[in-house]
Amino acid sequence: MLPSLQNLQAFVAAVETGQLRRAAWKLNLTESAISHQIRKLEAFLGARLLLRDRSGVKLTPEGELFLDHARSALWELEQGMKKLSRSQNETVTITAPRTFAAMWLAARLQGFYARYPDVEIRIITTDRLCDLEVEDIDFAFRVEERQDEQREGFLLCDQLLTPVCNGSLAEEIRGQSPAEVLRNYPLLLNEVHSDEWELWCRAQGVPLPEGKAFRRLKGYDLVQTACLEGAGIAMGRAPLWDGPLQAGLLHRIWSQRALRDGSYWVLQSRALLKSEAAKAFHSWIGDQRLRRL
């Protein structure tokens, strides 16, 4: 036989709060109910777990020995309930940088929903590297130079930097050298990645004109909008700019002069095979990867 869930919850809450009254408030019970549950647990185990005085409760040596096991049992039950709930609700939880989620992922989700209409996608936008198992996340999209061997995942695509502009500007500068274009046309700069033009120019062996003024905007969404309107030449970043490039709204000026700047990796929870919804997303995102290769 095993002790009841209520016994374990009361014991752990009393230890974590240090007082029966606070444990009662935490579990929405009366103080006498908490005390009763702990006494039942002690009787079941045949051991005194807590010492009580006016200042609160303290663990006995037997209580210290049992505490980690009680916490572990409650944690395992909580994880099981989360996984069961996710399986029933057919939900996939994803974390990704906000710009990637808005400019690449969200634009493609309609294709996923067409194939899997009963699966719900939950996107958490953050630049923080999350603990997928602890935070109950199925997949994370992250920019890294190479795969971390400590985490499971696969390469989605490389990030490629290349100058882009709208159609009318592309016609105007056709045939001009990079040095001429950099000198004679306005350049749009994303202040979030303010070194992009310098990195690209250095890699191409083309110096930026001395004293060149940029038209500064904060964020790729603003830079892309300005570029579409013909405000200047932007440093496009694949895959974020794939949509307007594939639609012919923007054009690469020198497609052969792309610079790799890290790669997007899809990191995955080790528990992904336990969820049919996660299996579906894994299959779909793998297809997106193949289309880019």
VOGU-3710 file (C-alpha; in Angstrom, 3 decimals, decimal comma):
1> mlpslqnlqa> 0,000/0,000/0,000  0,949/3,628/-0,494  0,069/6,791/1,434  -2,638/9,002/-0,014  -1,936/11,947/-2,290  -3,516/14,300/0,274  -1,115/13,043/2,960  1,911/13,752/0,786  0,663/17,168/-0,335  0,039/18,276/3,259
11> fvaavetgql> 3,468/17,081/4,415  5,378/18,743/1,558  3,394/21,988/1,852  4,078/22,163/5,594  7,818/21,716/5,027  7,981/24,242/2,185  5,992/26,924/3,999  7,365/26,208/7,480  3,962/26,533/9,158  0,733/24,537/9,194
21> rraawklnlt> -1,270/27,741/8,806  0,579/28,720/5,619  0,326/25,174/4,270  -3,431/25,291/4,875  -3,676/28,557/2,920  -1,589/27,113/0,072  -3,785/24,005/-0,269  -7,044/25,814/0,494  -7,685/23,674/3,575  -8,057/24,324/7,294
31> esaishqirk> -5,066/24,111/9,617  -6,657/21,198/11,460  -7,108/19,329/8,153  -3,406/19,759/7,353  -2,449/18,517/10,819  -4,788/15,537/10,438  -3,283/14,562/7,057  0,265/14,719/8,434  -0,657/12,604/11,460  -2,220/10,017/9,148
41> leaflgarll> 0,982/9,923/7,078  3,135/9,508/10,194  0,879/6,715/11,428  1,033/5,008/8,042  4,845/5,176/7,974  5,275/4,446/11,650  7,674/7,372/12,017  7,606/10,958/13,274  8,239/13,284/10,335  7,758/16,759/11,816
51> lrdrsgvklt> 8,373/18,507/15,107  5,849/21,233/15,896  6,356/24,296/18,083  5,158/27,893/18,206  7,566/29,016/15,490  6,391/26,389/13,006  7,471/22,922/11,947  10,874/21,280/11,602  11,894/18,031/9,965  12,995/15,082/12,025
61> pegelfldha> 15,802/12,898/10,640  13,105/10,507/9,378  11,299/13,449/7,775  14,453/14,573/5,987  14,915/11,055/4,670  11,336/10,880/3,370  10,991/14,440/1,967  12,809/13,935/-1,345  10,758/10,820/-2,072  7,503/12,637/-1,347
71> rsalweleqg> 8,468/15,551/-3,580  9,546/13,186/-6,347  6,244/11,295/-6,198  4,220/14,509/-6,439  6,392/15,794/-9,313  5,995/12,552/-11,268  2,222/12,684/-10,852  2,153/16,306/-12,016  4,219/15,484/-15,108  1,984/12,543/-15,923
81> mkklsrsqne> -1,111/14,725/-15,706  0,489/17,357/-17,960  1,424/14,780/-20,581  -2,019/13,189/-20,483  -3,658/16,590/-20,845  -1,437/17,465/-23,794  -2,154/14,129/-25,460  -5,891/14,616/-25,073  -5,837/18,228/-26,244  -3,468/17,552/-29,157
91> tvtitaprtf> -1,347/20,614/-28,403  2,241/21,277/-29,484  4,184/23,913/-27,555  6,959/25,745/-29,416  9,408/28,429/-28,387  11,108/30,729/-30,899  12,546/34,235/-31,202  9,759/36,756/-31,868  11,084/37,839/-35,271  11,440/34,271/-36,527
101> aamwlaarlq> 7,971/33,349/-35,239  6,369/36,373/-36,926  8,283/36,466/-40,214  8,801/32,769/-40,976  6,945/30,317/-38,758  3,513/31,968/-38,535  3,357/32,431/-42,299  3,703/28,668/-42,814  1,408/27,331/-40,124  -1,624/27,324/-42,413
111> gfyarypdve> 0,036/24,477/-44,290  0,415/22,575/-41,027  -3,213/23,169/-40,020  -4,391/21,997/-43,445  -2,656/18,680/-42,851  -3,414/18,378/-39,116  -6,610/20,360/-38,399  -7,082/18,887/-34,902  -3,655/19,892/-33,576  -3,231/23,190/-31,765
121> iriittdrlc> 0,070/25,090/-31,918  1,104/27,182/-28,921  4,012/29,555/-29,619  6,073/31,147/-26,841  8,213/33,977/-28,225  11,465/34,410/-26,332  15,203/34,612/-26,934  15,826/32,659/-23,744  17,179/29,114/-24,066  14,430/27,130/-22,352
131> dlevedidfa> 14,660/23,791/-20,576  12,265/21,820/-22,772  11,601/18,989/-20,327  11,139/21,121/-17,222  9,025/23,767/-18,991  6,924/21,234/-20,912  7,959/22,489/-24,369  8,057/20,233/-27,422  10,300/22,180/-29,808  12,552/25,230/-29,770
141> frveerqdeq> 13,840/27,173/-32,776  17,248/28,667/-32,082  20,155/30,261/-33,951  23,424/28,456/-33,267  26,717/27,966/-35,054  26,489/24,196/-34,688  24,424/21,603/-32,915  24,983/21,238/-29,180  25,700/17,548/-28,635  23,972/17,720/-25,256
151> regfllcdql> 20,612/18,479/-26,893  18,564/16,606/-29,473  17,634/18,374/-32,690  18,383/18,947/-36,354  19,414/21,713/-38,749  16,519/23,614/-40,326  18,479/26,025/-42,529  21,416/28,413/-42,635  21,005/32,139/-42,093  22,227/33,962/-45,207
161> ltpvcngsla> 22,906/37,699/-45,417  22,567/39,372/-48,810  21,587/42,915/-49,900  18,022/43,224/-51,201  15,768/45,975/-52,573  12,419/46,387/-54,280  11,888/45,896/-58,031  12,212/49,492/-59,195  15,448/50,030/-57,309  16,804/46,695/-58,551
171> eeirgqspae> 16,289/47,851/-62,169  18,006/51,150/-61,456  21,175/49,624/-60,013  21,433/46,659/-62,367  25,014/46,189/-63,573  26,602/48,470/-60,992  29,426/47,204/-58,813  29,003/46,737/-55,047  31,297/49,722/-54,403  29,160/51,974/-56,631
181> vlrnypllln> 25,919/50,850/-55,034  27,215/51,293/-51,489  28,433/54,782/-52,338  25,407/56,053/-54,266  22,298/54,535/-52,644  20,738/54,740/-49,166  21,317/51,742/-46,912  18,788/50,542/-44,330  20,214/49,348/-41,013  18,555/47,108/-38,446
191> evhsdewelw> 19,734/48,487/-35,101  19,149/45,102/-33,456  21,932/43,661/-35,643  23,871/46,819/-36,378  27,013/45,024/-37,593  25,390/43,218/-40,554  26,602/45,604/-43,268  30,113/45,649/-41,832  30,239/41,828/-41,681  28,998/41,458/-45,244
201> craqgvplpe> 31,339/44,105/-46,671  34,344/42,604/-44,905  33,521/39,134/-46,257  33,171/40,506/-49,813  36,314/42,610/-49,622  34,299/45,747/-50,316  34,834/48,589/-47,824  31,936/50,668/-46,617  32,280/54,269/-47,850  33,831/56,401/-45,145
211> gkafrrlkgy> 31,215/58,378/-43,242  28,325/56,517/-44,885  25,039/57,411/-43,146  22,442/54,681/-42,598  18,685/54,910/-42,386  18,253/53,244/-39,009  15,252/51,180/-37,941  14,808/48,835/-35,009  13,677/45,361/-36,064  13,493/43,378/-39,280
221> dlvqtacleg> 9,781/43,989/-39,672  10,350/47,768/-39,916  13,397/47,377/-42,148  11,487/45,056/-44,476  8,535/47,455/-44,755  10,850/50,359/-45,600  12,666/48,220/-48,156  9,399/47,219/-49,836  8,507/50,906/-50,157  11,827/51,683/-51,856
231> agiamgrapl> 13,413/53,590/-48,979  16,770/51,966/-49,595  18,770/48,772/-49,765  18,459/46,402/-46,813  20,574/43,527/-45,599  18,147/40,672/-46,139  18,406/37,659/-43,886  17,178/34,276/-45,051  14,994/32,572/-44,012  13,223/35,592/-42,457
241> wdgplqagll> 12,916/37,369/-45,799  11,883/34,305/-47,830  8,256/35,430/-48,213  8,712/38,719/-50,125  11,693/37,301/-52,029  9,752/34,269/-53,251  6,773/36,493/-54,097  8,988/38,733/-56,246  8,370/41,799/-54,089  12,043/42,044/-53,148
251> hriwsqralr> 15,136/41,038/-55,104  18,641/39,926/-54,199  21,080/42,340/-55,786  24,018/39,917/-55,857  22,714/36,421/-55,085  26,186/34,901/-55,419  27,491/37,121/-52,611  25,493/35,688/-49,688  27,197/35,445/-46,290  26,346/32,648/-43,851
261> dgsywvlqsr> 25,700/33,976/-40,328  24,785/31,021/-38,116  22,010/28,485/-38,619  18,504/27,810/-37,372  18,242/24,568/-35,422  15,114/22,778/-34,276  15,692/21,494/-30,745  13,276/18,888/-29,486  12,121/17,415/-26,225  13,315/13,889/-25,546
271> allkseaaka> 9,696/12,991/-24,750  8,375/14,019/-28,169  7,559/10,466/-29,291  4,991/10,190/-26,486  2,757/12,784/-28,168  1,021/12,151/-31,475  0,668/15,905/-31,968  4,421/16,389/-31,532  5,082/13,551/-33,997  2,903/15,375/-36,526
281> fhswigdqrl> 4,786/18,640/-36,098  8,124/16,842/-36,281  7,107/15,339/-39,614  5,856/18,665/-40,982  8,862/20,748/-39,965  11,092/18,061/-41,471  9,322/18,646/-44,800  10,013/22,392/-44,526  13,680/21,573/-44,026  13,807/19,325/-47,091
291> rrl> 12,280/22,054/-49,259  15,181/24,341/-48,359  17,912/21,802/-49,126
//
